[in-house]
Amino acid sequence: MIKSNTRSQGFSKPLGSKEKNILTDTFGRKHNYLRISLTERCNLRCTYCMPAEGIQLSPKEHIMTYEEIYTIAQEFVNLGVTKIRLTGGEPLVRKDAANIIEKLASLPVELTLTTNGVIVDKFIDLFKKCGINNLNVSLDSLSPQKNKEITRRSYFDKVYNNILLLVKEGFNVKINCVLMKGFNDDETIDFIKLGKELPVHIRFIEFMPFDGNRWNMDKMVSLQEILSEVNTAFTKNEIVKLEDAPNDTTKSYQIQGYQGTFAIISSVTNPFCDGCNRIRLTANGQIKNCLFSSTESDLLTPLREGKPITPIIEKSVQKKFKVRSGMDTLDKFKDIDGHNNRSMITIGG
């Protein structure tokens, strides 16, 4: 993999005392992790991500070009970002996805990607060439029929076989599973047992509210409910609590003797905002300083006008709330009608 320390042209000065603090917010959180959505398009139609009626896509001219993605990413790296994750929609359906991945691989960052796994087999060699070792793959059911129901597409066998292929090829694979009560919550233990023979890392994600996904608390499977089921299926001695890394969004565990692990992302019932180091860039060039933020900051327009974008980045980071875009209680979080946000597919995970 070719690495470059070239600084962006015309957007930031060499790092000095002021620049070192630009990505640190008023609560002392340093944002060194950038998540970039490459596209609003996807080859699946997951119910928790996309409204049943679909979405109004941004006009093509409003979507960042691959050169613009690189320029903005380079600016963030100059300011202190050390990790970039590519998301979507489905990032790999973008026609120039390979070019973007190769270009971003030249930056001195850890580059990784979240995918639904449908066409990931076509990119194995590219990932290896670009030093991408860690991949998150979305899979919400181990039942082909349930998977078809939630994704509105029949790709279960393809995705599952691609997960096995990634493992065989030596990638570190995390499987993202959004649990929903009465739908796939009876598969928790089955997912965990995948780790007995496979070195995969299961991540159970609490169902979260976004525009058009018909969220309510009754559908959500909480951290405590998941742990209660685990404690019923396994003995106390079998369940090992793992040490969570700094800035982890998960609470991680392993069953004794298993190759894989499992973890819980509890954005609703037990948020992890104190250690948040993430900032998001949407496919149409907007910064979201929080997944649940109802406000955004436009980087694409000033970039195209030749104006500096660093002040906009700094202002966005400094305006970040301490907890979930100001929803610091569960009651506030439940009031999704009073909190405008995008559909998940247009945010980028």
Secondary structure, DSSP 8 states (H G I E B T S, - for coil): --------SSS--S--TTGGGTTB-TTS-B--EEEEE--S--S---TTTS-TT------GGGS--HHHHHHHHHHHHHHT--EEEEESS-GGGSTTHHHHHHHHTTSSSEEEEEE-SSSGGGGHHHHHHTT--EEEEE---SSHHHHHHHHSS--HHHHHHHHHHHHHTT-EEEEEEEEBTTTTGGGHHHHHHGGGTS--EEEEEE----TTS---GGGB--HHHHHHHHHHHS-TTTEEE----TT-SEEEEEETT-SSEEEEE-TTTS--GGG--EEEE-TTSEEESSTT-S--EE-HHHHHTT---HHHHHHHHHT--SSGGG--SHHHHH-GGGS----HHHHT-
